[in-house]
Amino acid sequence: MTETIAGVRIPDSTLAREATELLRDAASPLLYDHSRRVFLFGSLRGEGLAYDAELLYVGALFHDLGLTERYRRTDQRFEIDGADEARRFLGTHGITGEPADRVWTAIALHTTPEIPLHMAPEVALVTRGVELDVLGIGYDAITPAQRAAVTAAHPRPDFKPRILEAFTAGLVDRPATTFGNVKADVLEHFVPGFHHTDFVDVIKNSPWPE
């Protein structure tokens, strides 16, 4: 049976159902509800745009997989963890090439301000959904009734402190990967002794003699 939330139809293909199962199995309820809200909010922000709802769904559901114990690594940015798994997952469903690259890009860039908004709709809308749910950007671009319907289906109890805890836990053992990344702010707030890598210092201390 097709599920509709706030007027948004949740994709019900085999691919979408397996993506949902993968996320449910790997992620906490916090990240599951957040990721579904990202899809819903992104879809609502994308009204009037032509986009592939399945690709947007996978991008939204996989965007924080790199914070989970199962899919996280310590040698690269957490965004790339999720992007790589999304590309692998799509490949098992026969989706390769540019469509898979589009989803990879949507996930890899979702913490990079502004640039995704100038790219393909699926890329832009993952970022739109993340920005609305985490930062409140675009809060008034959807109606109070739409926000209420989304949060009734996927509640956000104590979301602000809990998502910050999830970010910290997912990044604390790979702090170098937050260089030039908004997530450095998270570690600066919550990890004693952490100081972000300074871009100016990197330039001044490079091996170039000039």
Secondary structure, 3 states (H helix, E strand, C coil): CCCEECCEECCCCHHHHHHHHHHHHHCCHHHHHHHHHHHHHHHHHCCCCCCCHHHHHHHHHHCCHHHCCCCCCCCCCHHHHHHHHHHHHHHHCCCCHHHHHHHHHHHHCCCCCCHHHHCCHHHHHHHHHHHHHHHCCCHHHCCHHHHHHHHHHCCCCCHHHHHHHHHHHHHCCCHHHHCCCCHHHHHHHHCCCCCCCCHHHHHHCCCCCC
